[in-house]
Amino acid sequence: MSRKSNIDIIKNLQKTGLSENEAIVYFYLIQHGKEGTYVNDLQKHTKLERTTIYSILNRLIENGIVREISRAN
């Protein structure tokens, strides 16, 4: 996907009521589907602070947009 189309998708997600950072995190999550991802990966790809990512994830979870899945070791 091109950078321009990524930006367009993020802007459209913002139109649904997500903040820019929420849209960025959500877009990254949906790109990884059921395999999910780790906060460390989110931080590397979004360039957001770890604490910001945790806050965003909590809001997305509270709003029923995403869910947390624990992985067994």
C-alpha positions in Angstrom: 0.0 0.0 0.0 1.3 3.4 -0.8 2.0 6.1 1.8 -0.7 8.3 0.3 -3.3 5.6 0.6 -2.2 4.9 4.2 -2.6 8.6 5.0 -6.1 8.6 3.4 -7.1 5.6 5.4 -5.9 7.2 8.7 -7.8 10.4 7.8 -11.0 8.4 7.1 -10.5 6.7 10.5 -10.4 10.1 12.1 -13.7 10.9 10.5 -15.2 8.1 12.6 -14.2 9.9 15.8 -10.7 8.5 16.4 -7.9 10.9 17.2 -4.9 11.0 14.8 -2.8 8.8 17.1 -5.7 6.4 17.8 -6.2 6.1 14.0 -2.5 5.4 13.5 -2.4 2.7 16.1 -5.7 1.1 15.0 -4.5 1.1 11.3 -1.3 -0.7 12.3 -3.4 -3.2 14.3 -5.8 -4.0 11.5 -2.8 -4.5 9.1 -1.6 -7.3 11.4 -5.0 -9.0 11.7 -5.5 -12.0 14.0 -1.8 -12.5 14.5 -1.8 -9.3 16.6 1.2 -7.4 17.6 3.2 -6.3 20.7 3.5 -2.7 22.1 7.2 -2.8 21.3 6.3 -3.4 17.6 3.7 -0.6 17.7 6.3 1.8 19.2 8.8 1.0 16.4 6.4 1.5 13.6 4.3 4.4 14.9 7.1 6.3 16.6 4.7 7.0 19.5 5.8 6.9 23.1 5.1 3.6 24.9 2.9 5.3 27.5 0.9 7.0 24.8 0.4 3.6 23.0 -0.9 2.0 26.3 -3.3 4.9 26.8 -4.5 4.6 23.2 -4.9 0.8 23.5 -6.9 1.2 26.7 -9.3 3.7 25.0 -9.7 1.4 22.0 -10.4 -1.6 24.3 -12.9 0.4 26.5 -14.7 1.5 23.3 -14.9 -2.1 22.0 -12.8 -1.3 19.0 -10.1 -3.8 19.7 -9.6 -6.5 22.3 -6.6 -7.8 24.2 -5.6 -11.4 23.8 -3.1 -13.0 26.1 -0.7 -15.4 24.5 0.4 -18.5 26.4 4.1 -19.1 26.5 
